[in-house]
Amino acid sequence: MAKRAGGADELRRIDTVSSAFRYVASVVVVLVAGMLVLSELGISIAPVLATAGVAGIAIAFGAQSLIKDYFTGFFLLVEDQIRQGDVVEIAGKSGEVEEVTLRYVRLRDGDGYVHFVPNGEIKVVSNRTRTHAFANIDVGVSEDANFDAVFQAMRDVGAGLQGDPKFGPLTLGETEILGVERWELWGMMLRCRMRVLPHERDNVRREFTRRLASEFQKRGLKTA
C-alpha cells in the first residue's frame, strides 16, 4: 500500500492504520499461540474458552467505557478522521498527533506537553492540517491610509512568495484580499490570506509578514 500511495497524506494514513492494527494482530497471534501450546501440552482448552466466555460477559458490563474507546477508535481509523502528524483539537485538547491506537490518541501541544485522550471522549474532531490551510495576515493602518496601496502591497508580496524557490512550493494559490477585518479606535485592521500546505501555515505567515514590513518601508506606507 505504501508503494502505491499517491502522496504524503496517504502515507500518513497508511502508517496510522498499520500501527493500530499491528497491535491488534499481535494480541490475536499471542492468544492463538497460547491456545495451541496448551493443546500440544495435552491441556483441554474447552473449559478455558468457556470460562473466558463467561468472564468476557462480566468484563463487558464492567468495562463499557473501554469498549467504547475501542469502537470509537475503530471508526476514527476507518473514516480517516485522524492521522499521525495531523494537528487536531479533540476533547478540549489540541496539538500534533503522535500516535493513534484503538484506545487513545496521543497529542503533543505547543508547549511540549503530551496528552493521552481516550477515544471514547472524542465527540468532535477539528483537524487543522487536512489538504490545505489558510495563512491569515492582519495589518493595522490608520483611518486615512491609502487602502488600495496597502492591498496592492499585499498582492505583490504574495506574488513574490509564489515565485520564490523556497516558499513557492508551499503556497497553493494567489493572495486573497479579504478587506477590512474590523474598525478599532486606533484605525482599521486589514486582512489578506493565502492558501498553503497545512503544516507550513505559520512559516508562510511569518515570511509574508516580514516581507510586507519591508515593502511598507519601501513604499512609504505606515501601520497604525
HELIX and SHEET records of a PDB file:
HELIX    1   1 ALA A    8  GLU A   40  1                                  33    
HELIX    2   2 ALA A   46  GLY A   62  1                                  17    
HELIX    3   3 GLN A   64  VAL A   78  1                                  15    
HELIX    4   4 ASN A  119  GLU A  121  5                                   3    
HELIX    5   5 PHE A  147  GLY A  163  1                                  17    
HELIX    6   6 GLY A  168  LEU A  170  5                                   3    
HELIX    7   7 PRO A  198  GLU A  200  5                                   3    
HELIX    8   8 ARG A  201  ARG A  219  1                                  19    
SHEET    1   A 5 VAL A 114  PRO A 118  0                                        
SHEET    2   A 5 TYR A 104  ARG A 108 -1                                        
SHEET    3   A 5 LYS A  93  VAL A 100 -1                                        
SHEET    4   A 5 VAL A  87  ILE A  90 -1                                        
SHEET    5   A 5 VAL A 125  ASN A 127 -1                                        
SHEET    1   B 3 ALA A 133  VAL A 141  0                                        
SHEET    2   B 3 MET A 188  VAL A 196 -1                                        
SHEET    3   B 3 GLU A 176  TRP A 183 -1                                        
END                                                                             
